[in-house]
Amino acid sequence: MKLQKTRLLLWIPLLLGALSANAQKYITKTGSVKFEASVPSFEEVAAENKSTSAVLETATGDFAALTLMKGFRFKLALMEEHFNENYVESDKYPKASFKGKIEGFDASKVTTAEKAFTITGELTLHGKTKKVSSTAKISKSGAGYKITGSFMVKPEDFAIEIPKIVSKKVANDIAVDYNFVLNKQ
């Protein structure tokens, strides 16, 4: 776990450096990413990671996020173990990342009232990268921004194999919800 935190701390400056040096950057290290892959009549398949890092570059609308896979918490420890060892192979693929852009983002027009924006970019998970798009609600939050939204993914898009024996207990389409409160760096 310590090694993963060190990797995360090394990744954040690189991410920040990739964004323009003169612009307004807003960050969080405590963003929330949840996923739900439950199927009716079976045990809940859901988890949350409350330590996702994210960066918003207000001048360009560039947005990036990083989640450590071992940070997802399930209700059942055995499910968490199977998730990390058998599905996402967290030792081999320790993180998921998103890098994209908030289309039409204009910081001067964002208020405390939520406004819908489209975020498009590339999600990298389990060694595979796929373009994703999401409608996000963005609002001012104190001196920063709140960004919430959701999107759907399919395990096969990221070469995540669901064993036949449990395939009827895991949804084909997985709902991913995110919630970030970013503050000025």
C-alpha positions as CSV (number, residue, x, y, z in Angstrom):
1,M,0.0,0.0,0.0
2,K,2.9,2.3,0.8
3,L,4.4,1.7,-2.6
4,Q,1.1,2.6,-4.3
5,K,0.8,5.8,-2.3
6,T,4.4,6.7,-3.4
7,R,3.4,6.0,-7.0
8,L,0.4,8.2,-6.7
9,L,2.4,11.0,-5.2
10,L,4.9,10.8,-8.1
11,W,2.1,10.7,-10.6
12,I,0.3,13.8,-9.4
13,P,3.2,16.3,-10.2
14,L,3.5,14.7,-13.6
15,L,-0.2,15.2,-14.3
16,L,0.0,18.8,-13.0
17,G,3.1,19.5,-15.1
18,A,1.3,18.2,-18.2
19,L,-1.3,20.9,-17.8
20,S,-0.4,24.5,-18.7
21,A,1.8,26.2,-16.1
22,N,0.0,29.6,-16.1
23,A,-3.5,28.4,-15.8
24,Q,-5.8,28.0,-12.8
25,K,-5.5,24.4,-11.5
26,Y,-8.0,22.8,-9.1
27,I,-7.2,19.5,-7.5
28,T,-8.5,16.9,-5.1
29,K,-7.0,13.8,-3.5
30,T,-10.3,12.7,-1.9
31,G,-12.6,12.3,-4.9
32,S,-15.1,9.5,-4.9
33,V,-15.6,6.9,-7.6
34,K,-18.3,4.2,-7.2
35,F,-19.3,1.4,-9.4
36,E,-22.3,-0.8,-9.4
37,A,-22.4,-4.2,-11.2
38,S,-25.3,-5.8,-9.4
39,V,-27.9,-8.0,-10.9
40,P,-31.4,-8.3,-9.4
41,S,-31.9,-11.3,-7.1
42,F,-28.2,-11.7,-6.5
43,E,-25.7,-10.3,-4.0
44,E,-24.8,-6.6,-4.4
45,V,-21.6,-6.1,-6.5
46,A,-20.6,-2.5,-5.7
47,A,-17.6,-0.7,-4.4
48,E,-16.4,2.8,-3.6
49,N,-13.0,4.5,-3.7
50,K,-12.8,7.7,-1.7
51,S,-9.2,8.6,-2.5
52,T,-9.3,9.4,-6.2
53,S,-7.1,12.2,-7.3
54,A,-8.3,14.6,-9.9
55,V,-7.1,17.9,-11.6
56,L,-9.1,20.5,-13.5
57,E,-7.4,23.1,-15.7
58,T,-9.9,25.9,-15.8
59,A,-8.4,27.8,-18.7
60,T,-8.6,24.8,-21.1
61,G,-11.2,22.5,-19.5
62,D,-8.7,19.7,-19.3
63,F,-9.6,17.2,-16.7
64,A,-7.7,14.1,-15.4
65,A,-8.3,11.6,-12.6
66,L,-6.4,8.7,-11.1
67,T,-7.8,5.9,-9.0
68,L,-5.8,3.1,-7.3
69,M,-7.7,-0.1,-7.8
70,K,-6.9,-1.5,-4.3
71,G,-8.6,1.6,-2.9
72,F,-12.1,0.2,-3.8
73,R,-14.0,-1.0,-0.7
74,F,-16.7,-3.7,-0.9
75,K,-19.2,-4.8,1.7
76,L,-17.6,-8.2,1.7
77,A,-13.9,-8.7,2.1
78,L,-13.9,-11.9,-0.1
79,M,-15.5,-9.9,-3.0
80,E,-12.8,-7.3,-2.6
81,E,-10.2,-9.9,-2.7
82,H,-11.6,-11.5,-5.9
83,F,-12.0,-8.1,-7.5
84,N,-8.3,-7.3,-7.0
85,E,-6.8,-10.8,-7.7
86,N,-9.1,-12.3,-10.3
87,Y,-10.8,-9.5,-12.2
88,V,-8.8,-6.2,-12.4
89,E,-5.5,-7.9,-11.4
90,S,-4.5,-4.9,-9.2
91,D,-0.9,-6.0,-8.7
92,K,-0.4,-6.0,-12.5
93,Y,-2.7,-3.0,-13.2
94,P,-2.6,-0.9,-10.1
95,K,-4.5,2.1,-11.3
96,A,-7.3,3.4,-13.6
97,S,-6.9,6.8,-15.1
98,F,-8.9,9.2,-17.1
99,K,-7.6,12.1,-19.2
100,G,-10.0,14.3,-21.2
101,K,-11.7,17.6,-21.7
102,I,-14.8,19.4,-20.4
103,E,-16.4,20.6,-23.6
104,G,-17.3,24.3,-23.7
105,F,-16.0,24.8,-20.2
106,D,-16.0,28.5,-19.2
107,A,-15.1,29.1,-15.6
108,S,-16.6,32.6,-15.6
109,K,-20.0,31.1,-16.3
110,V,-20.0,28.5,-13.6
111,T,-22.1,29.4,-10.5
112,T,-23.4,27.6,-7.4
113,A,-26.2,26.2,-9.6
114,E,-25.3,23.0,-11.3
115,K,-24.8,23.2,-15.0
116,A,-24.5,20.2,-17.4
117,F,-21.3,19.7,-19.4
118,T,-20.0,16.9,-21.5
119,I,-16.7,15.4,-20.5
120,T,-14.9,13.3,-23.2
121,G,-11.6,11.5,-23.0
122,E,-9.8,8.2,-22.5
123,L,-10.3,5.8,-19.7
124,T,-7.4,3.4,-19.1
125,L,-8.2,0.4,-17.0
126,H,-6.7,-3.1,-16.8
127,G,-4.1,-2.1,-19.4
128,K,-6.7,-1.1,-22.0
129,T,-7.8,2.4,-23.1
130,K,-11.2,3.3,-24.4
131,K,-12.9,6.6,-25.3
132,V,-15.7,7.5,-22.9
133,S,-18.1,10.4,-22.7
134,S,-20.1,11.5,-19.7
135,T,-22.6,14.3,-18.8
136,A,-21.3,16.0,-15.7
137,K,-22.9,18.5,-13.4
138,I,-20.5,21.2,-12.5
139,S,-21.0,24.0,-9.9
140,K,-18.9,26.4,-7.8
141,S,-18.2,25.0,-4.4
142,G,-16.6,27.5,-2.0
143,A,-13.4,28.6,-3.8
144,G,-13.4,25.6,-6.0
145,Y,-15.6,23.4,-8.2
146,K,-17.8,20.4,-7.7
147,I,-18.0,17.8,-10.5
148,T,-20.4,14.9,-10.4
149,G,-21.6,12.5,-13.0
150,S,-21.8,8.9,-14.2
151,F,-21.0,6.7,-17.2
152,M,-21.3,3.0,-18.2
153,V,-18.5,0.6,-19.0
154,K,-18.4,-3.1,-20.1
155,P,-15.9,-5.5,-18.6
156,E,-15.0,-6.9,-22.0
157,D,-14.0,-3.4,-23.3
158,F,-11.1,-3.6,-20.8
159,A,-10.3,-7.3,-21.2
160,I,-11.8,-8.1,-17.8
161,E,-13.0,-11.7,-17.9
162,I,-16.0,-12.7,-15.8
163,P,-15.9,-16.4,-15.1
164,K,-18.9,-18.3,-16.5
165,I,-19.9,-19.6,-13.1
166,V,-20.6,-16.0,-11.8
167,S,-21.4,-14.3,-15.1
168,K,-25.1,-14.2,-14.3
169,K,-24.4,-12.5,-11.0
170,V,-22.4,-9.6,-12.5
171,A,-24.0,-6.9,-14.8
172,N,-22.9,-6.7,-18.4
173,D,-23.0,-2.9,-18.1
174,I,-21.3,-1.4,-15.1
175,A,-22.5,2.0,-13.8
176,V,-19.6,4.3,-12.6
177,D,-20.4,7.4,-10.6
178,Y,-17.9,10.1,-9.7
179,N,-18.0,13.0,-7.2
180,F,-15.1,15.5,-7.0
181,V,-14.7,18.7,-5.0
182,L,-11.6,20.4,-6.4
183,N,-9.9,23.3,-4.8
184,K,-7.3,25.8,-6.1
185,Q,-3.8,24.5,-6.0
